[in-house]
Amino acid sequence: MLEIRLNQPGDLELREMEPLRSPGEEEIRLQTIYGGICGSDLSLFQGRLHHATYPLRPGHEILGKIVEAGKEVGYDIGTRVVILPNTFCGECDFCLQGRTNLCRHKRSLGVNADGGFAEEWILPGRYVLPIPDNLPDEKAVLIEPFAVVVHAFNKVNITEGTAVLIVGCGNEGMLATCLADHLGADVTAVDLKPSKREWVSRLGRVRAAKPEEIDEETFDVVIEAAGTKLSVEQSIQHVAPGGAMVMIGMTQEANIPVMQMVRQEWTLYGSIIYNYPDDYLKSIQYLRDERFKVDEVVSEILPFSQAEKAYEKAMSGEYGKILLDFRGS
């Protein structure tokens, strides 16, 4: 049985796992089908996540199949599931409010605990969600990253004709573009990379632009998904009076023009991951809808034995979502 191990930043290894024990009463043994590589995986690889621990097994966008289950787990063998990689205690004040994303005791699989880039592995049954039979694997693996976008969009009102700007066309930016277009918004997506602009232009009725091409424009809603100091500071200037900006990208700090924010009545939201199960269930609802187009988001599927190549491609910024296939080496 093989796993991908990140021994330290930049040191990725495919290695034989220790033999797996039997799952406990409330645990499952999961056979991984697909694992998605996202921006936080790349930050982990580059050593840019301050809360990460090494060595560890990465991987948090995981689709798998239950092959063994403890007696207290209510799922059948063979059930396809996605994992919930951010643990929650269920007892703190935030959990009791249904805000599991802010749990005071949260840990993140694939960041500060072993994740799912393995052929098989064991995790608590409470952190998986069964998926509908009619949802293809290639869409099902998007449930977790798309739930991030669903949670962010819950904070604003996007309907037919809403002017929406998506800043940054990485994985989350592409998914945000898909959802805004699906909701009928007038969508503009900006990115520095020509390849990203070309890619995002395939996602629907989307205007792809260079940052300098929208210098004088403002928008009802801005979704900041690039996560750099400069992108945050520039994005704020594109919020229309009375408009809102949701930040799903992350940077340590940025300068906020408070006087302008007050006078223009801007609303700025931070948005971190998702609440479980509501945002997951809504994510599934969208992905099951044949009118919701996300086929162009996944650009390549590679066998997990080519993890180093997959990471190199993902870090180049020239691709969409890259998946690792764990069903064979």
C-alpha positions as CSV (number, residue, x, y, z in Angstrom):
1,M,0.0,0.0,0.0
2,L,1.5,3.3,-1.1
3,E,1.2,6.9,0.2
4,I,2.5,10.3,-0.8
5,R,4.6,11.8,2.0
6,L,5.8,15.4,2.3
7,N,8.9,15.1,4.5
8,Q,9.6,18.8,4.5
9,P,8.9,21.7,2.2
10,G,9.9,20.7,-1.3
11,D,10.6,17.0,-0.4
12,L,7.8,14.9,-1.8
13,E,8.1,11.1,-1.6
14,L,6.1,8.1,-2.8
15,R,6.6,5.4,-0.2
16,E,5.3,2.1,1.2
17,M,2.9,2.6,4.1
18,E,3.0,0.9,7.5
19,P,0.4,-1.9,7.5
20,L,-3.0,-0.4,8.4
21,R,-4.7,-1.5,11.6
22,S,-8.4,-2.4,11.7
23,P,-10.7,0.7,12.0
24,G,-12.1,1.4,15.5
25,E,-15.8,1.3,16.2
26,E,-16.4,4.8,14.9
27,E,-13.8,4.8,12.1
28,I,-13.7,3.8,8.5
29,R,-11.1,2.5,6.1
30,L,-11.2,4.5,2.9
31,Q,-9.9,3.5,-0.5
32,T,-9.0,6.8,-2.2
33,I,-10.4,7.3,-5.8
34,Y,-9.3,10.9,-6.5
35,G,-7.4,13.5,-4.7
36,G,-7.4,17.2,-5.9
37,I,-4.3,19.4,-5.6
38,C,-5.2,23.0,-4.5
39,G,-3.5,26.2,-3.6
40,S,-3.1,25.2,0.1
41,D,-1.3,22.0,-1.0
42,L,1.1,24.1,-3.0
43,S,1.6,26.5,-0.1
44,L,2.3,23.5,2.1
45,F,4.8,22.2,-0.4
46,Q,6.5,25.6,-0.5
47,G,6.6,25.9,3.3
48,R,4.3,28.9,3.4
49,L,1.7,27.6,5.9
50,H,2.6,28.7,9.4
51,H,0.3,26.2,11.1
52,A,1.6,23.2,9.0
53,T,3.5,20.3,10.5
54,Y,6.1,18.1,8.8
55,P,6.5,15.3,7.9
56,L,2.9,14.5,7.0
57,R,0.8,13.0,4.3
58,P,-0.9,15.8,2.3
59,G,-4.3,15.7,0.6
60,H,-7.7,17.1,1.7
61,E,-9.8,17.2,-1.5
62,I,-10.6,13.5,-1.3
63,L,-13.2,11.2,-2.9
64,G,-13.1,7.6,-1.8
65,K,-14.9,4.4,-1.2
66,I,-15.5,2.8,2.2
67,V,-13.9,-0.7,2.3
68,E,-14.2,-1.4,6.0
69,A,-16.2,0.3,8.8
70,G,-16.5,0.1,12.6
71,K,-19.7,-1.2,14.0
72,E,-20.8,2.3,15.1
73,V,-20.5,3.7,11.6
74,G,-23.8,3.7,9.7
75,Y,-22.4,3.4,6.2
76,D,-22.3,0.4,4.0
77,I,-19.2,-1.1,2.5
78,G,-18.7,0.3,-1.0
79,T,-20.3,3.7,-0.2
80,R,-18.7,6.6,-2.1
81,V,-17.9,9.5,0.1
82,V,-16.1,12.8,0.2
83,I,-14.1,13.7,3.3
84,L,-14.5,16.7,5.6
85,P,-10.9,17.6,6.1
86,N,-11.4,20.2,8.8
87,T,-12.3,18.6,12.1
88,F,-14.6,20.1,14.7
89,C,-15.3,19.4,18.3
90,G,-19.1,19.9,18.2
91,E,-19.0,21.3,21.7
92,C,-17.4,24.8,21.6
93,D,-19.5,28.0,21.3
94,F,-19.0,28.2,17.6
95,C,-19.8,24.6,16.9
96,L,-23.0,25.0,18.9
97,Q,-24.0,27.9,16.7
98,G,-23.5,25.8,13.6
99,R,-20.3,27.6,12.7
100,T,-18.0,24.6,12.5
101,N,-15.6,26.5,10.3
102,L,-14.6,28.5,13.4
103,C,-14.3,25.6,15.8
104,R,-11.8,26.5,18.6
105,H,-10.3,23.0,18.4
106,K,-10.2,22.6,14.6
107,R,-7.4,20.6,12.9
108,S,-6.9,20.3,9.1
109,L,-6.2,17.0,7.5
110,G,-3.3,17.3,5.1
111,V,-2.0,20.4,6.8
112,N,-1.4,19.6,10.5
113,A,-2.6,16.0,10.5
114,D,-2.2,13.3,7.9
115,G,-4.4,13.7,4.9
116,G,-5.7,11.4,2.2
117,F,-3.0,11.1,-0.5
118,A,-2.8,7.3,0.1
119,E,-4.3,4.2,-1.6
120,E,-6.1,3.4,1.7
121,W,-6.2,5.1,5.1
122,I,-8.3,5.3,8.2
123,L,-10.3,8.3,9.5
124,P,-13.3,8.9,11.8
125,G,-16.6,8.1,10.2
126,R,-18.1,11.5,11.3
127,Y,-15.8,13.2,8.8
128,V,-17.2,11.7,5.6
129,L,-20.4,12.4,3.6
130,P,-22.0,9.9,1.2
131,I,-22.6,11.2,-2.3
132,P,-25.4,10.5,-4.7
133,D,-25.0,7.6,-7.1
134,N,-25.7,9.9,-10.1
135,L,-22.8,12.3,-9.4
136,P,-19.8,11.4,-11.4
137,D,-16.4,11.0,-9.7
138,E,-14.9,13.9,-11.6
139,K,-17.6,16.2,-10.2
140,A,-17.8,14.6,-6.8
141,V,-14.2,15.4,-6.0
142,L,-15.0,19.1,-6.4
143,I,-17.5,19.1,-3.5
144,E,-15.0,20.2,-0.9
145,P,-13.3,23.0,-2.8
146,F,-16.7,24.2,-4.2
147,A,-18.2,24.3,-0.7
148,V,-15.6,27.1,0.0
149,V,-17.2,29.1,-2.8
150,V,-20.7,28.3,-1.7
151,H,-19.9,29.5,1.8
152,A,-18.5,32.8,0.4
153,F,-21.5,33.4,-1.8
154,N,-23.8,33.0,1.1
155,K,-22.6,36.3,2.4
156,V,-23.8,38.3,-0.6
157,N,-26.8,38.6,-2.9
158,I,-25.9,37.5,-6.5
159,T,-28.8,37.3,-8.9
160,E,-29.6,37.9,-12.6
161,G,-27.6,40.9,-13.8
162,T,-25.5,41.4,-10.7
163,A,-22.1,42.8,-11.7
164,V,-19.5,40.5,-10.3
165,L,-15.7,40.7,-10.4
166,I,-13.7,37.6,-9.7
167,V,-10.0,38.4,-8.9
168,G,-7.7,35.5,-9.4
169,C,-8.5,32.5,-11.7
170,G,-7.0,29.7,-9.7
171,N,-9.1,26.7,-8.6
172,E,-11.3,28.7,-6.3
173,G,-11.6,31.6,-8.7
174,M,-12.7,29.3,-11.5
175,L,-15.3,27.7,-9.3
176,A,-16.5,31.1,-8.2
177,T,-16.8,32.1,-11.8
178,C,-18.8,29.1,-12.6
179,L,-21.3,29.8,-9.8
180,A,-21.6,33.5,-10.5
181,D,-22.3,32.7,-14.1
182,H,-24.8,30.0,-13.1
183,L,-26.7,32.5,-11.0
184,G,-27.1,34.9,-14.0
185,A,-24.5,37.5,-13.0
186,D,-22.6,39.6,-15.4
187,V,-19.2,38.1,-14.7
188,T,-15.7,39.6,-15.2
189,A,-12.7,37.5,-14.2
190,V,-9.2,39.0,-14.0
191,D,-5.8,37.3,-13.8
192,L,-2.3,38.2,-14.7
193,K,-1.7,35.0,-16.6
194,P,-2.9,34.8,-20.2
195,S,-3.4,31.0,-19.8
196,K,-5.7,31.5,-16.8
197,R,-7.7,34.2,-18.7
198,E,-8.1,31.8,-21.6
199,W,-9.1,29.0,-19.4
200,V,-11.7,31.0,-17.5
201,S,-13.2,32.3,-20.7
202,R,-14.4,28.7,-21.4
203,L,-16.5,28.5,-18.2
204,G,-19.6,30.4,-19.4
205,R,-20.7,33.9,-20.4
206,V,-17.6,35.3,-18.8
207,R,-15.5,38.3,-19.7
208,A,-11.9,37.5,-19.1
209,A,-9.7,40.6,-18.6
210,K,-6.3,41.9,-17.7
211,P,-6.2,43.9,-14.4
212,E,-5.4,47.1,-16.3
213,E,-8.4,46.7,-18.6
214,I,-10.9,47.3,-15.7
215,D,-9.1,50.3,-14.1
216,E,-12.1,52.6,-14.0
217,E,-14.8,49.9,-13.5
218,T,-16.7,49.1,-10.3
219,F,-18.8,46.1,-9.4
220,D,-21.7,45.2,-7.1
221,V,-19.8,42.2,-5.7
222,V,-16.0,41.5,-5.8
223,I,-14.7,38.0,-5.0
224,E,-11.0,38.2,-4.1
225,A,-9.5,34.8,-4.7
226,A,-5.9,35.7,-5.5
227,G,-4.7,36.2,-1.9
228,T,-1.9,38.7,-2.3
229,K,-1.4,42.1,-0.6
230,L,-1.6,43.9,-4.0
231,S,-4.6,42.0,-5.2
232,V,-6.6,42.8,-2.1
233,E,-5.7,46.5,-2.2
234,Q,-6.6,46.7,-5.9
235,S,-9.8,44.7,-5.6
236,I,-11.2,47.1,-3.0
237,Q,-11.0,49.9,-5.5
238,H,-13.4,48.0,-7.8
239,V,-16.2,47.8,-5.2
240,A,-19.2,50.0,-6.3
241,P,-20.8,52.3,-3.7
242,G,-22.9,50.2,-1.4
243,G,-21.2,47.0,-2.8
244,A,-19.4,44.2,-1.1
245,M,-16.1,42.3,-1.3
246,V,-15.7,38.7,-0.1
247,M,-12.1,37.6,0.6
248,I,-11.4,33.9,0.1
249,G,-7.8,34.4,-0.8
250,M,-5.3,34.8,2.1
251,T,-2.5,37.2,2.7
252,Q,-0.9,38.3,5.9
253,E,-1.8,42.0,5.7
254,A,-3.1,44.7,3.3
255,N,-3.9,48.4,3.5
256,I,-7.6,49.1,3.8
257,P,-8.8,52.7,2.8
258,V,-11.0,53.1,5.8
259,M,-12.3,56.6,5.0
260,Q,-13.2,55.5,1.5
261,M,-14.8,52.4,2.9
262,V,-17.0,54.4,5.3
263,R,-18.0,57.0,2.7
264,Q,-18.8,54.5,0.0
265,E,-20.6,52.1,2.5
266,W,-18.6,49.1,1.3
267,T,-19.0,45.8,3.1
268,L,-15.9,43.6,3.4
269,Y,-16.2,39.9,4.4
270,G,-13.7,37.4,5.3
271,S,-14.7,33.8,4.4
272,I,-13.0,30.7,5.7
273,I,-13.8,27.2,4.4
274,Y,-17.4,26.2,5.0
275,N,-20.0,25.1,7.6
276,Y,-20.8,21.4,7.8
277,P,-23.1,19.9,6.6
278,D,-25.1,22.8,5.0
279,D,-22.4,24.1,2.6
280,Y,-21.5,20.6,1.5
281,L,-25.1,19.7,0.8
282,K,-25.6,22.9,-1.2
283,S,-22.4,22.2,-3.1
284,I,-23.8,18.7,-4.0
285,Q,-27.1,20.3,-5.0
286,Y,-25.3,22.6,-7.5
287,L,-23.0,19.9,-8.9
288,R,-25.9,17.5,-9.5
289,D,-27.7,20.2,-11.6
290,E,-26.9,19.5,-15.3
291,R,-27.3,23.2,-16.0
292,F,-24.3,24.0,-13.7
293,K,-21.2,23.7,-15.9
294,V,-17.9,22.8,-14.2
295,D,-16.5,20.4,-16.8
296,E,-13.7,22.8,-17.8
297,V,-12.4,23.2,-14.2
298,V,-10.5,19.9,-14.2
299,S,-7.7,20.1,-16.7
300,E,-5.7,16.9,-16.1
301,I,-5.9,13.6,-14.2
302,L,-2.6,11.9,-13.4
303,P,-1.8,8.6,-11.7
304,F,-0.7,9.3,-8.1
305,S,2.7,7.8,-8.9
306,Q,3.3,10.9,-10.9
307,A,2.7,13.2,-7.9
308,E,5.9,15.2,-8.4
309,K,4.9,15.9,-12.0
310,A,1.4,16.9,-10.9
311,Y,2.7,19.3,-8.3
312,E,5.1,20.9,-10.9
313,K,2.2,21.4,-13.3
314,A,0.0,22.9,-10.6
315,M,2.7,25.3,-9.4
316,S,3.3,26.5,-13.0
317,G,-0.1,28.2,-12.9
318,E,-0.8,27.1,-16.5
319,Y,-3.5,24.5,-15.6
320,G,-6.9,24.2,-14.1
321,K,-7.6,21.7,-11.3
322,I,-5.2,18.7,-11.4
323,L,-6.4,15.4,-9.9
324,L,-4.4,12.4,-8.7
325,D,-6.0,9.1,-9.5
326,F,-5.3,6.5,-6.8
327,R,-7.0,3.5,-8.5
328,G,-3.7,2.3,-9.9
329,S,0.0,3.3,-9.9
